[in-house]
Amino acid sequence: MILLAESWPGEGSEGGGQIRARRPGAEVTLSDVDTEPAELRRLLHPMDADSAVRAARLLTRVAGTADADAALAVLVDGPNRVSRFDRWFRRAWEATGLAGGDALSLALSACHRDGRVREKAVRDIAAAPRPELVPFLVLRTEDWVPQVREAARVALVLALDRSPGLAEAALGVVVRMARGRRDAAFVRRQVAAVLGVDALDRLLGSPDLLVAAFALERATPSTERLLALARTSPHVRVRAVAAERLAREAVWTNRIAVLRELAAVPRPEVGSVALVGLTRLGATAEVAEHVADRSALVRALARATGVDALTRYRAEASRGAVDGLAEIGSADDADVLLALLDHPRVELRVRALRALRTLRVQADERVVPLLRDPSPKVVREAATAVRHPSAELVAGLLADERPEVRQAGYRLSRGMGGAAWLRAVLSVAGDPHEPLARLAEHDALRLASVVRGEGVLARRSEFTPEERGELRAGLERVAGRLPERAVPGLRMLLD
C-alpha cells in the first residue's frame, strides 16, 4: 500500500495543491486529487519541470492502489503525453519506491532514470504485453543504454509477432519518436511490417495527423478512398497528399472526370492540384471558371490561363471576386468596392474594406460610418481602413457603449500617437471590457517607460502646454485605475 506522509513544495489552499493533507496510514487514491483525473490531466498537459514533479509524485503514490489503472489511462491518453512524460519523469524522479507489478508501476519503472530498473520493467512488460504498456516498450527501443535497448527491441518483435494488433496502440508514439533526435527506423519497420490492409485503412481516418500520414505513406487506397480522404479528412496534410496522388494518377490515365470531382472540393490544397491536372490535360476553359474562387492559389492558377479576370471581378459580388480585385485591381476600381460597403452580407463588407486598404484608396467619408456597423468584424476592419481620423471622431468612438467600437477608437488613437494616444489611455483606464483595459495598462507603462535623459524630452515635445495641462488633470482623475508603476512616469512626462 502506498502512503502519503507529506505534501510537496507549492502545495496549499492558494497554490492549487494536488493532494489533500491525509492522516498517517491513509491510502492515497485519485479521489484525493482535486477534480480527480482532470487535475492529473492538467499536470500532464502542458508539462513542465514543476508539473512533472507533481505528476511524478502523485503517480508513484497511486501506483499499486485501486486507482492505478485509472491513472494509467490518463497517462496514456495521447502519444504526446507519453513521450513528454518519459522525458520529464526522469528529471522529476526521487528515491520513492514503486509498489508491486501493476501496470502503472511497470510504466513508471520503464521511465526510471536507473537503466537496471528500466531493463527489468521491459522484461516484465514483455512477459505479458498490454496495449497500454506497449508505448513505453516502444520508447525503450531507442534507449541510450544498449542492454535496455536490445531487450526492448527483442520484446517488441516477439509481442508484435504474437499480437499484431498491438502495433496500432504503439503507432502514435512511434511516429513522434521519428520527429525527435531518434530516427526510430527499427521500430518503424517493425510496426509497418505487421500493419495489414484493413489496419492501414482504419488508420487513414485517425484523428491523429501523424498516424494518418504514416498510414497514407504505406497504404494503397482505391480511387474512391483517396477521393473520400481529399474531401473529408480533418488533416490538411492528408487531404493534400491524397489529392496529389489522385491527380497524378488521373493525369497519367487521362481521367478528366476524376480531376473535375477533385476541383469541386472546396479546399485550396485539393482544388489547386486538380486545376494543375486539368491544365496539363488541356482543359483550360474549365480551369478559368475558378478565377473567382475563395482561394488565392486557385485564383492565381485560373488567371494563368489568360482569362479576363478583371471584368469578372468587377461584375461579381462574391468573396473571391473582391479578393481578386484587391490582388490585381487598382484605385480606379474604388467605385466597385465602395458600392459593396452597403452590401447586406457582412463578409462582403469586410472584404471590400480590406481591398480598399490594400489598394490605398482614401475614402474616409464612406468608411467612417462603418465604425459603428452592427457587425464587430466590420467595425474592426473599418478601423484599419480609416486613413485620417480626427480627434473628435476618436473621442466619440471611445465614449460608445459597444466595446468593439471603443476598441476601434483606441486603435485609431494609437496610430495618431501623442496626445490623442495618451488621452485614449486615460479614457479607457479601468474599462469594463477587460481586453481593452489591459491594453490601456500596457500602453500606460509603455508611455511612462521613457522618463530619463533625452527620451523624455523628445516625448514631451509631442504635447503642447495646453495638452499637458489637460492630460495632467485627466491623469489625476484616473490614477487609481492605472498600474501603480506607470503613474510617476506619466506625471514626469506631463510636467
Order of alpha helices (4+ residues) and beta strands (2+ residues): alpha-alpha-alpha-alpha-alpha-alpha-alpha-alpha-alpha-alpha-alpha-alpha-alpha-alpha-alpha-alpha-alpha-alpha-alpha-alpha-alpha-alpha-alpha-alpha-alpha-alpha-alpha-alpha-alpha-alpha-alpha
